[in-house]
């Protein structure tokens, strides 16, 4: 069987060394030493001023919305994982969908301004598949109208934009360290900001609002993560260069094997800074995409319809996004993970070409 992804698993002996320390200290959670060590390692690796390790990428988004005190309408993308939209709704705001660019698959900045009203409080954009949004254009619009900006950078570990980590941009950037991600801590996520006051507020939000054992600084939630997850993150941080290099080689191999006369690849905003975390392929029609999926699955190869359906089609929101709807209907993400072999990639490509030429 060839799944769409598998997590990178480091040597068990390395994890066991961390477990011995956890057992000895009996400090399992609540901002333990490994959590602090991971946050410092992430800051050094990414060159970001402030970072908080949290429970997952969804709670990171919810904390970002709460920290910025966002109300009313938030302009966002219809092409992302459901958590991008559901977090807005969960926090009592209304998602307003700006359609996507048909090549980059990111929110189209040219479609944002016409959607801004007196109720608009922010723009929440996803760097889809690790491909940075039009950050400069979004920033200009936000400044013009006094809006906050959150970037859902769940796919973006290792992605740079104009020479800096994408986590530098926006009022807050969030990410996921779920096991399916390029860099993972089994479960986990992070929030990043350049503002000290916002960082401190996020710190309170992460831990029920605690400002000491008997004092609270506003409403908070349990957004913490454990020493066990931090240990996995610390080990995987040592391997991330190797992981990313392998992913780049696999990405390029797929590109060379699949002719662009039959499929469309995404247009990269900053190719030099791309992290090659996913390999999305857009087919000429939904019929072709579904036939490829059928043929692959018959042969125990499991791509995914990332992202289907378009989020504007959810039954608890409204939106008119014909480009996103169209792309969502005919895109598949192909298997890509550290242990995937060239021979397995050849097999995937062979079945795709057979399905397209039948």
Secondary structure, 3 states (H helix, E strand, C coil): CECCCCCCCCCHHHHHHHHHHHHHHCCCCCCCHHHHHHHHHHHHHHCCCEEEEECCHHHHHHHHHHHCCCCCEEEEECCCCHHHHHHHHHCCCEEEEECECCCCCCECHHHCHHHCCCCEEEEEEECHHHCCCCHHHHHHHHHHHCCEEEEECCCCCCCEECCEEHHHCCCEEEEECCCCCCCCCCCCEEEEECCHHHHHHHHHHHECCECCCCCECCCCCECCCCHHHHHHHHHHHHHHHHHHHHHHHHHHHHHHHCCCCCEECCCCCCHHHCCCCCCEEEECCHHHHHHHHHHHHHCCECCECCCCCCHHHCCCCCCCCHHHHHHHHCEEECCCCCCCCHHHHHHHHHHHHHHHHC
